[in-house]
Amino acid sequence: MTAAQRRLINQARRARARAYAPYSGFAVGAALVSKRGRIYTGANVENASYGLTVCAERVAAWKAVTAGERGFKRIAVVADSERLTPPCGTCRQVLWELCGDIEVVLANLKGRSAAHRLRALLPKPFDASLL
């Protein structure tokens, strides 16, 4: 892991502490860094009507976009799981649309981490080129 990746993982860990996960107990944090170096964090927010739950990755992405960001370098995703937890399919699609083929850094609370390109996690993405 590079120093930049470790810093982003630490931001995602801090964001995870603010998750609202009373139903699943599965708190997730994300930190998205823009090409300008600004970091936007997010945590999952659950709802009793499960379909209304929002993942940490989408919270971070939406915060960044609504702050005016349009170019991104990488996102870190942290969860308390033995296996590293990648973004769900919906988050992969949203990240592709808003961020393109960014680096996705996965980490857990035990210090394990790995980096992937979004294209490896979302092969054959649906985007505007198909419309």
C-alpha positions, 0 to 999 in steps of 0.5 A: 500500500502506498502512503496515499492509499493508507491515508484514504483507508484511514479516512474511510475507517473514520467515516465507518464510525458514523454509519447508521446500521441498526438492522444489519450491524454491518457498518461500512465507510468510504473515502473518495479522493478527487483529482484535485486532492479533496476527500469526500467520505460516506457511511452506509445509512440503513432504513427499516424499509431496506430498499431505501438503504444507501451504501457508503460508496454512493454517499461519498460519490454524491457528496463529491459530485454535489460539491462540484467535483467531476474527476476522481483518483480512487475510493477506499472502502472499509468494513469489519469483515474477514474477507475484503468487501467490494462495492455492491453492483449498484455502487459499482455502476454509480462509481463507473458513471461518476468516476470512471475506471478509478482505483478501488482500495478495499480494507478491513479492520484487521489491516488487510487491504488490496487495490483493484481497478473498477473495470476489474470489478465491473467488466463490460459496464453500462454507460453513455456510449451504449445509449 
